[in-house]
Amino acid sequence: MPELPEVETVRKGLNQLVAGATITSVDVFWNRMITPPFSSERFQEELIGEQIHTIERRGKYLIFLLDNWAMISHLRMEGKFTVTKTGEPYQKHTHVVFHLADNRDLRYLDVRKFGRFSLVPIDKKEKYAPIENLGPEPTPIQFTLDNFHDKLSRTGRSIKAVILDQHVVAGVGNIYADESLFQAKINPMKPANQLNEGETKRLRDAIIDVIANAVEAGGTTIRTYKNTLGEAGKFQVKLNVYGKTNQACPRCGTPIEKTKVAQRGTHYCPHCQGSIDLYEKKEPKG
């Protein structure tokens, strides 16, 4: 958390609130959030006078398009942005503050301090390595069945591990992986290269559908997530398996089980998706 739907919702809120604003100065209270080769001092200097033209998203990355720079932000586990009047007391866990010319602040808060900011010349934003290496966005046009089938055929890793891999499809995290696999009726432990054509198509369609519905609902609020406008997501009311351990499967009534796949807590229906005992629990690396 946050995953693609939450980041997309944050992007929309930021565009409503700060697109067109000019940065007058920046305060960095946790230097490690600024990625090399930039020091926090140079990061602050380069952003003075830069206008925020728009905010884009790629996978789970936010991309602030400025005059000369693309400022790339990754929220990681619990990062979030707020917009306040300049001079208001800082909330706990405020680590980066962008002072704007209209007497407002764009503030970045992060309980775990895992979030990161990078500066890339505006004409090289597509070459930023973490973004350049991302898989396709989970949309009908970009996330093609042929490409997905090719990726699955090349690995014996569990299918859940594969769809969590950002090089295969961008933006899918733990919540939406569980929900997509449930919708497609596929066991999360099943080796990717054992999915037949029908299963591959069902899963591809499920990923696109689940992500689109979550974006429309403003994301999922499990613990602390709120968007930039201070609103909680609403997709949690539509969850079928995630966080539903021992509750009845909405399709067949079998209690939902929780296990660990790809080192992540994993929720599934042992009737609709099959028992994990059908597959070896030790996953291959390749």
Secondary structure, DSSP 4 states (H G I P E B T S, - for coil): ---HHHHHHHHHHHHHHHTT-BEEEEEES-GGGBPTT--HHHHHHHHTT-B--EEEEETTEEEEE-SSEEEEEE-TTTEEEEEEETTSPPPTTEEEEEEETTSEEEEEEESS---EEEEEEGGGGGG-HHHHT----SSTTTS-HHHHHHHHHT--SBHHHHHH-TTTSTT--HHHHHHHHHHHT--TTSBGGG--HHHHHHHHHHHHHHHHHHHHTT---SSS---TTSPPP-GGGG-SSTT-TTSBPTTT-PBPEEEEETTEEEEE-TTTS--GGGS-SS----
